[in-house]
Amino acid sequence: MAKGVTLADIAAKVGVSNVAVSKALSGKPGVSEELRGRIKQVAEQMGYISGSSGRSAPAATGNIGVIMPENYYGYSVSFYGQLYEKVVRALYDNHYYGILELLKKEDEQENNTPKVLQDGKVDGLILVGQLGETYIDAIVSQSRLPVFFLDTYMPSIAFDTVISDGYYGTYLLTDYLIRRGHKRIGYVGNIDATSSIADRFWGYRKALRENGIDYREEWEISDRSKYGKTHDKILTEKRDLDAYVCNCDFTANILIQNLEDMGYSVPDDVSVVGFDDFLPIGMGMDPRRITSYSVDLERMAETCVTSLIKKIRHEKYVEGVQIITGRIVEKKTVQSRI
């Protein structure tokens, strides 16, 4: 088979579904003889039929496996649910289909191979969200299929991934607060939970240092367990701070509720910024309220998908870490202190 030729490629050329192509090439019923002949002719022209044996080489599936920790996916209106939908759309636009597999914690801990790989149902793999180092190492080293990661990276392991610009984005947010007169600025996020939260923390620290503000350890406030479960209540006592930089808008929303329960007014008494410009729909949250750094989910998904497809087809692509920038979105939770 010519490198890179998939069932989806043949289907797009003929104008039929992947299923029809699969049935035609495997001799199964369900397509007319006229269509079967046309599909076989196109497949042969594209290099799908082996000239030496006269038989089809192992068929590509036209599918991409998308693996995500089950505690990250949550529901379709979550951040990762929306990211998955962007990935599926990008795959479809490139004549591929996505097969979602939610990774159980015990399977990750035991380095169990994803079922989509065991069953041979996919041509490549996208792993979304934070995963353990040993599991990432196992997937990268053991998988014979092309693999790409999305919204995660591991400095100790070299692999292909697409991430948002958490470091520089949070640097910009913190500098934004400082330029509006804020001096005592806390950071809200557990830096041991994910690499992205840690990146955002160091962007925050860089902005403080560049502006001559001495960081204090008590300014760091955890918002979740090391396993990623967000606390129902983040702020349990009043702090002598005039602003908070939160690692995500979901955390910022909880923090604002905590502050208001303590009698603070946001932004009259204290300013709050988030990250990702995303709040789940229908959960009593106002996405129009929180000043944030908007993450370009669509461009992240498209970059990951097109890069993986190039990798599958043995075409040149950007190896290593690809960083997708965003922008600050000014809303209603910051007030100037100047």
Solvent accessible surface area in square Angstrom, and as a share of the most:
residue,aa,sasa,rsa
1,M,85,0.38
2,A,41,0.32
3,K,153,0.65
4,G,14,0.14
5,V,16,0.09
6,T,2,0.01
7,L,13,0.07
8,A,2,0.01
9,D,24,0.12
10,I,0,0.00
11,A,5,0.04
12,A,48,0.37
13,K,139,0.59
14,V,20,0.12
15,G,65,0.63
16,V,41,0.24
17,S,58,0.38
18,N,19,0.10
19,V,94,0.54
20,A,15,0.11
21,V,0,0.00
22,S,46,0.29
23,K,68,0.29
24,A,0,0.00
25,L,26,0.13
26,S,67,0.43
27,G,52,0.50
28,K,119,0.50
29,P,114,0.72
30,G,64,0.62
31,V,24,0.14
32,S,68,0.44
33,E,128,0.58
34,E,143,0.64
35,L,32,0.16
36,R,26,0.09
37,G,39,0.38
38,R,115,0.42
39,I,0,0.00
40,K,88,0.37
41,Q,108,0.48
42,V,21,0.12
43,A,0,0.00
44,E,112,0.50
45,Q,129,0.57
46,M,56,0.25
47,G,26,0.25
48,Y,1,0.00
49,I,44,0.22
50,S,25,0.16
51,G,82,0.79
52,S,114,0.74
53,S,53,0.34
54,G,56,0.54
55,R,172,0.63
56,S,50,0.33
57,A,19,0.15
58,P,122,0.77
59,A,61,0.47
60,A,15,0.12
61,T,32,0.18
62,G,0,0.00
63,N,33,0.17
64,I,0,0.00
65,G,0,0.00
66,V,0,0.00
67,I,0,0.00
68,M,0,0.00
69,P,6,0.04
70,E,73,0.33
71,N,91,0.47
72,Y,43,0.17
73,Y,38,0.15
74,G,56,0.54
75,Y,89,0.34
76,S,56,0.36
77,V,46,0.26
78,S,11,0.07
79,F,37,0.16
80,Y,33,0.13
81,G,0,0.00
82,Q,40,0.18
83,L,0,0.00
84,Y,31,0.12
85,E,81,0.37
86,K,68,0.29
87,V,0,0.00
88,V,51,0.29
89,R,144,0.52
90,A,3,0.03
91,L,0,0.00
92,Y,124,0.47
93,D,88,0.46
94,N,46,0.24
95,H,98,0.44
96,Y,1,0.00
97,Y,101,0.39
98,G,23,0.22
99,I,52,0.26
100,L,55,0.27
101,E,29,0.13
102,L,72,0.36
103,L,7,0.03
104,K,98,0.42
105,K,94,0.40
106,E,90,0.40
107,D,30,0.16
108,E,14,0.06
109,Q,124,0.55
110,E,118,0.53
111,N,61,0.31
112,N,54,0.28
113,T,56,0.33
114,P,2,0.01
115,K,126,0.54
116,V,9,0.05
117,L,31,0.16
118,Q,115,0.51
119,D,83,0.43
120,G,51,0.49
121,K,102,0.43
122,V,6,0.04
123,D,16,0.08
124,G,0,0.00
125,L,0,0.00
126,I,0,0.00
127,L,0,0.00
128,V,0,0.00
129,G,0,0.00
130,Q,37,0.17
131,L,4,0.02
132,G,31,0.30
133,E,83,0.37
134,T,95,0.55
135,Y,1,0.01
136,I,0,0.00
137,D,69,0.36
138,A,11,0.08
139,I,8,0.04
140,V,53,0.31
141,S,82,0.53
142,Q,124,0.55
143,S,26,0.17
144,R,240,0.88
145,L,58,0.29
146,P,30,0.19
147,V,13,0.07
148,F,0,0.00
149,F,1,0.00
150,L,0,0.00
151,D,12,0.06
152,T,2,0.01
153,Y,48,0.18
154,M,29,0.13
155,P,116,0.73
156,S,80,0.52
157,I,26,0.13
158,A,100,0.77
159,F,22,0.09
160,D,13,0.07
161,T,1,0.00
162,V,0,0.00
163,I,20,0.10
164,S,10,0.06
165,D,19,0.10
166,G,6,0.06
167,Y,91,0.35
168,Y,103,0.39
169,G,0,0.00
170,T,1,0.01
171,Y,35,0.13
172,L,53,0.26
173,L,0,0.00
174,T,0,0.00
175,D,19,0.10
176,Y,23,0.09
177,L,0,0.00
178,I,11,0.06
179,R,163,0.60
180,R,74,0.27
181,G,21,0.20
182,H,0,0.00
183,K,113,0.48
184,R,69,0.25
185,I,0,0.00
186,G,0,0.00
187,Y,0,0.00
188,V,0,0.00
189,G,0,0.00
190,N,24,0.12
191,I,45,0.23
192,D,115,0.60
193,A,14,0.11
194,T,15,0.09
195,S,21,0.14
196,S,28,0.18
197,I,4,0.02
198,A,24,0.18
199,D,29,0.15
200,R,20,0.07
201,F,5,0.02
202,W,126,0.44
203,G,0,0.00
204,Y,0,0.00
205,R,70,0.26
206,K,75,0.32
207,A,0,0.00
208,L,2,0.01
209,R,202,0.74
210,E,100,0.45
211,N,57,0.29
212,G,67,0.64
213,I,23,0.11
214,D,120,0.62
215,Y,50,0.19
216,R,111,0.40
217,E,146,0.65
218,E,103,0.46
219,W,10,0.03
220,E,62,0.28
221,I,8,0.04
222,S,52,0.33
223,D,0,0.00
224,R,32,0.12
225,S,40,0.26
226,K,126,0.53
227,Y,138,0.53
228,G,21,0.20
229,K,153,0.65
230,T,29,0.17
231,H,69,0.31
232,D,135,0.70
233,K,111,0.47
234,I,13,0.06
235,L,1,0.00
236,T,105,0.61
237,E,104,0.47
238,K,127,0.54
239,R,71,0.26
240,D,107,0.55
241,L,19,0.10
242,D,35,0.18
243,A,0,0.00
244,Y,2,0.01
245,V,0,0.00
246,C,0,0.00
247,N,2,0.01
248,C,17,0.10
249,D,3,0.02
250,F,59,0.24
251,T,0,0.00
252,A,0,0.00
253,N,17,0.09
254,I,18,0.09
255,L,0,0.00
256,I,4,0.02
257,Q,85,0.38
258,N,9,0.05
259,L,2,0.01
260,E,73,0.33
261,D,119,0.62
262,M,41,0.18
263,G,66,0.64
264,Y,55,0.21
265,S,44,0.28
266,V,11,0.07
267,P,28,0.17
268,D,85,0.44
269,D,75,0.39
270,V,2,0.01
271,S,0,0.00
272,V,0,0.00
273,V,0,0.00
274,G,0,0.00
275,F,0,0.00
276,D,15,0.08
277,D,45,0.23
278,F,36,0.15
279,L,10,0.05
280,P,9,0.05
281,I,126,0.64
282,G,78,0.75
283,M,92,0.41
284,G,79,0.76
285,M,36,0.16
286,D,52,0.27
287,P,75,0.47
288,R,174,0.64
289,R,65,0.24
290,I,3,0.02
291,T,1,0.01
292,S,0,0.00
293,Y,2,0.01
294,S,21,0.14
295,V,15,0.09
296,D,53,0.27
297,L,22,0.11
298,E,92,0.41
299,R,104,0.38
300,M,1,0.00
301,A,0,0.00
302,E,76,0.34
303,T,26,0.15
304,C,0,0.00
305,V,0,0.00
306,T,54,0.31
307,S,8,0.05
308,L,0,0.00
309,I,10,0.05
310,K,87,0.37
311,K,51,0.22
312,I,20,0.10
313,R,67,0.25
314,H,130,0.58
315,E,86,0.39
316,K,193,0.82
317,Y,43,0.16
318,V,91,0.52
319,E,128,0.58
320,G,26,0.25
321,V,75,0.43
322,Q,24,0.11
323,I,96,0.49
324,I,11,0.05
325,T,69,0.40
326,G,27,0.26
327,R,160,0.58
328,I,47,0.24
329,V,27,0.15
330,E,113,0.51
331,K,59,0.25
332,K,131,0.56
333,T,0,0.00
334,V,25,0.14
335,Q,75,0.33
336,S,60,0.39
337,R,74,0.27
338,I,162,0.82
